[in-house]
């Protein structure tokens, strides 16, 4: 695409009026729109007042030097193309100008063709730079859109899987949905990043997905479970992990870890692997606290809901035994927000 000179506005900066007028006359004759000022300070004011595509600036001026003007102008107007003009042919100064973002470096005495060629090259380079930035922005936007689309598909997949639990027990279905909201809130209090928070919101509700495979006569039993029946229930951890294994989706990978380990205890007395302390995945430890809290304060098939005060007393007794002390303390700090979720 050819440069259209008439579309470009150029600011000429030089304390010598004769050079300013001469440069502007050359540029205007070639179709450019020119303004001229006699100092660095006036140049910055002119750049703020009206858009310029390119600035041709002298290196040596009273007050603000050309280098200072270049540095300031390129910072405040990153899309501005700049050509520096000097009476001294010094490679070190030229290199410094180029490092600061100048598109060209012209040595006096000025020649018409040299100025016009440098201006045309600088404007073409500016055009290509802006086109590249626009393309990069569009590409990033497309990536964001595709990522959001993939995330929506992942969320739908997770929600459908969680929804399957409601076919076994409506109470359990409501419970697992609250767990996701609780977990996101507690993860934020623990300083997790946004991506991990979003993952645990989707993953935590799948902690009991393995119960789909537990027989109704055990899962829905209203009385106390026998030792053998409890052994059957325990299998939901490994079954759930097997159901969720092998996924490339980060939320499902986290869900696999939670499903397997959310009944482990900080003191090592849990199941299925008897893990203890930091060996238990943090996401599973988060769900462990929230799972027990929600179960205690809501009706279950085998008992009515407990008053929150009584439930919290039971939970506090398990700090450092069943629950990670740090996670439990964050849970207590977030209780006002968790209570709002508990009403769902």
C-alpha positions in Angstrom: 0.0 0.0 0.0 1.6 3.3 -1.1 1.9 6.2 1.3 -0.5 9.0 0.7 1.5 12.2 1.5 -1.6 14.4 1.7 -2.9 12.4 4.6 0.1 13.2 6.8 0.8 16.1 9.2 4.4 17.0 9.9 5.8 19.2 12.7 9.2 20.9 12.0 11.2 21.9 15.0 14.2 24.2 14.7 15.4 27.4 16.4 16.6 28.7 13.0 13.6 30.1 11.2 15.2 29.9 7.8 15.7 26.2 8.1 12.1 25.8 9.4 10.7 27.7 6.4 12.9 25.9 3.9 12.0 22.4 5.2 8.3 23.2 5.4 8.4 24.6 1.8 9.9 21.4 0.5 7.4 19.2 2.4 4.4 21.3 1.5 5.4 21.1 -2.2 5.4 17.3 -1.9 1.8 17.4 -0.5 2.4 17.2 3.2 0.7 19.5 5.8 3.3 21.3 7.9 3.6 23.3 11.1 6.7 24.8 12.5 7.9 25.8 16.0 11.2 27.1 17.3 11.8 25.1 20.5 11.4 21.8 22.2 8.9 23.2 24.7 6.8 24.7 21.9 7.0 21.3 20.1 5.6 19.4 23.0 2.8 22.0 23.3 2.0 21.7 19.6 2.0 17.9 19.8 -0.6 18.0 22.6 -2.7 20.5 20.8 -3.0 18.9 17.4 -2.2 15.4 16.0 1.1 15.0 14.0 2.2 11.9 12.2 5.9 12.9 12.0 8.3 15.3 13.7 11.5 16.7 12.1 13.5 18.1 15.0 16.9 19.8 15.3 19.4 18.3 17.8 20.8 21.5 19.1 18.3 24.1 20.4 18.2 26.5 23.3 16.5 25.1 26.4 15.3 21.6 25.7 17.7 19.6 23.5 16.7 17.5 20.6 17.5 14.3 22.6 15.3 15.4 25.5 12.5 16.3 23.0 12.8 12.9 21.3 12.7 11.0 24.6 9.7 13.0 25.9 7.7 13.0 22.6 8.2 9.2 22.0 7.0 8.5 25.5 3.9 10.7 25.3 3.2 10.0 21.6 4.4 6.4 20.9 2.8 6.5 17.4 4.8 9.6 16.4 7.5 9.1 13.8 10.6 11.2 14.4 13.5 12.3 12.2 16.5 14.1 13.9 18.5 16.8 12.2 22.0 17.8 13.3 25.0 19.8 12.1 27.4 17.2 13.4 27.9 13.8 11.8 28.5 11.8 15.0 27.8 8.0 14.9 27.4 7.8 18.7 24.7 10.5 18.7 23.0 8.8 15.7 22.9 5.5 17.5 21.5 7.1 20.7 18.7 8.7 18.6 17.9 5.4 17.0 17.8 3.7 20.3 15.4 6.3 21.6 13.1 5.6 18.7 14.0 8.0 16.0 13.2 6.7 12.5 15.9 8.7 10.8 19.0 10.9 11.3 19.9 13.7 8.8 23.0 15.8 8.8 23.1 19.5 7.8 23.3 21.2 5.4 19.9 19.8 4.4 19.2 18.6 0.9 15.6 18.5 -0.4 15.8 14.9 -1.7 17.4 13.6 1.4 14.7 15.1 3.6 11.9 13.9 1.4 13.3 10.3 1.2 13.8 10.2 5.0 10.2 11.5 5.6 8.7 9.0 3.1 10.7 6.1 4.7 9.8 7.1 8.2 6.1 7.4 7.4 6.1 4.0 5.6 7.8 2.4 8.6 5.3 4.1 10.9 2.4 2.7 8.7 3.8 -0.8 8.9 4.3 -0.5 12.7 0.8 0.6 13.2 -0.6 -2.1 10.9 1.5 -4.7 12.8 0.1 -3.4 16.2 -3.5 -3.5 14.8 -3.0 -7.0 13.5 -1.5 -8.1 16.9 -4.5 -6.5 18.7 -6.9 -8.3 16.5 -5.1 -11.6 16.9 -5.1 -11.2 20.7 -8.8 -10.4 20.6 -9.5 -13.5 18.6 -7.4 -15.6 21.0 -9.5 -14.1 23.9 -12.7 -14.9 22.1 -11.7 -18.4 21.4 -10.4 -18.9 24.9 -13.7 -17.6 26.3 -15.6 -20.0 23.9 -13.5 -23.0 25.0 -14.0 -22.0 28.7 -17.8 -21.8 28.1 -17.7 -25.3 26.6 -15.6 -26.6 29.6 -18.1 -25.0 32.0 -21.0 -26.6 30.3 -19.3 -30.0 30.4 -18.6 -29.6 34.1 -22.1 -28.4 34.9 -23.7 -31.3 33.0 -21.5 -33.7 34.9 -22.5 -32.1 38.2 -26.1 -32.1 37.2 -26.0 -35.9 36.9 -25.7 -36.0 40.7 -29.2 -34.5 41.0 -30.7 -37.6 39.5 -29.6 -39.5 42.6 -30.4 -37.0 45.3 -31.8 -33.4 44.9 -30.2 -32.5 48.3 -26.8 -33.6 47.2 -27.3 -31.6 43.9 -27.9 -28.4 45.8 -25.0 -29.2 48.2 -22.4 -29.6 45.4 -23.5 -26.4 43.7 -23.0 -24.4 46.9 -19.6 -26.1 47.4 -18.4 -24.5 44.1 -19.4 -21.0 45.2 -17.9 -21.5 48.7 -14.7 -22.8 47.2 -14.2 -19.8 44.9 -14.8 -17.4 47.8 -12.3 -19.2 50.1 -9.7 -19.5 47.3 -9.8 -15.8 46.9 -9.2 -15.3 50.6 -6.2 -17.7 50.3 -4.7 -15.5 47.6 -5.3 -17.8 44.6 -5.1 -16.3 41.1 -8.2 -15.7 39.0 -7.7 -18.8 36.8 -7.3 -21.1 39.7 -10.4 -19.5 41.4 -12.4 -20.1 38.3 -11.2 -23.7 38.1 -12.1 -24.6 41.7 -15.6 -23.0 41.2 -16.1 -25.7 38.5 -14.1 -28.4 40.1 -15.3 -28.4 43.7 -18.9 -29.4 42.8 -17.5 -32.6 41.3 -16.0 -33.8 44.6 -18.7 -36.4 45.1 -19.3 -37.3 41.5 -18.2 -40.9 42.3 -21.3 -41.4 44.4 -23.1 -42.0 41.1 -21.8 -45.5 41.3 -22.8 -46.1 44.9 -26.0 -48.3 45.3 -29.2 -46.5 46.4 -29.6 -48.7 49.3 -26.3 -47.5 50.7 -26.3 -43.9 49.4 -29.9 -43.1 50.4 -29.9 -45.1 53.6 -31.7 -43.1 56.4 -30.0 -44.9 59.3 -26.4 -45.4 60.3 -24.2 -47.2 57.9 -22.6 -50.5 58.8 -18.8 -50.9 58.5 -19.2 -52.7 55.2 -21.6 -50.1 53.9 -19.2 -47.3 54.9 -16.4 -49.1 53.0 -18.7 -49.0 49.9 -19.3 -45.3 50.4 -15.5 -44.6 50.7 -15.1 -46.0 47.2 -16.7 -42.8 45.8 -13.3 -41.1 46.1 -11.4 -43.5 43.8 -14.4 -43.9 41.5 -14.8 -40.2 41.1 -11.0 -39.8 40.4 -11.2 -42.5 37.8 -14.2 -40.9 36.1 -12.3 -37.6 35.9 -8.9 -38.9 35.0 -7.1 -38.3 31.7 -8.6 -34.9 31.0 -6.6 -32.0 29.5 -9.0 -29.5 31.0 -7.5 -27.8 34.0 -10.7 -27.6 36.0 -11.3 -31.4 35.5 -7.7 -32.1 36.4 -8.3 -30.2 39.7 -11.6 -32.0 40.1 -9.9 -35.4 39.8 -7.5 -34.3 42.6 -10.4 -33.1 44.8 -12.5 -36.1 44.2 -9.7 -38.4 45.3 -8.5 -36.5 48.3 -11.3 -34.4 49.8 -11.7 -37.0 52.6 -8.1 -37.0 53.6 -7.3 -35.5 57.0 -4.5 -33.1 58.0 -3.4 -35.6 60.7 -3.3 -38.5 58.2 -6.4 -40.3 59.5 -8.5 -39.9 56.3 -9.1 -42.0 53.2 -8.4 -43.4 50.7 -4.6 -43.0 50.9 -4.0 -41.7 54.5 -2.2 -38.6 53.3 -1.3 -35.9 55.8 -0.3 -32.3 56.0 0.9 -30.6 52.8 0.8 -33.9 50.9 -2.9 -33.4 50.6 -3.6 -31.1 47.5 -4.7 -27.7 48.7 -7.8 -27.7 46.6 -8.9 -30.9 48.3 -8.2 -29.3 51.7 -10.3 -26.3 50.8 -13.2 -28.5 49.8 -12.8 -30.7 52.9 -13.7 -27.8 55.3 -16.5 -26.5 53.1 -18.0 -30.0 52.5 -18.3 -30.7 56.3 -19.6 -27.2 57.0 -22.3 -27.4 54.4 -23.3 -30.9 55.4 -23.7 -30.0 59.0 -25.8 -26.9 58.5 -28.3 -28.5 56.1 -30.7 -31.3 56.4 -29.3 -34.7 55.3 -31.2 -37.9 54.8 -29.9 -39.4 58.0 -30.3 -36.3 60.3 -31.7 -32.7 60.4 -29.5 -29.6 60.0 -27.5 -28.5 63.1 -27.6 -24.9 64.3 -24.5 -23.0 62.9 -23.0 -22.4 66.3 -23.0 -26.1 67.1 -21.6 -26.9 63.7 -18.8 -24.4 64.1 -17.9 -25.7 67.5 -17.5 -29.2 65.9 -15.4 -27.8 63.1 -13.1 -25.8 65.5 -12.4 -29.0 67.4 -11.0 -30.4 64.1 -8.6 -27.5 63.4 -5.1 -29.0 63.0 -6.6 -32.5 63.1 -9.0 -32.9 60.2 -8.4 -29.4 58.7 -5.3 -27.4 57.7 -5.1 -24.6 60.3 -4.3 -21.9 57.7 -7.3 -22.9 55.5 -9.6 -23.2 58.5 -8.7 -19.7 59.7 -9.4 -18.3 56.3 -12.7 -20.2 56.3 -13.6 -18.6 59.7 -12.7 -15.1 58.3 -14.9 -15.6 55.3 -18.0 -16.8 57.2 -20.1 -13.8 56.5 -19.8 -14.3 52.7 -20.2 -18.1 53.1 -23.4 -17.7 55.1 -24.9 -15.8 52.1 -24.1 -18.7 49.8 -25.5 -21.2 52.3 -28.9 -19.8 51.8 -29.0 -21.0 48.2 
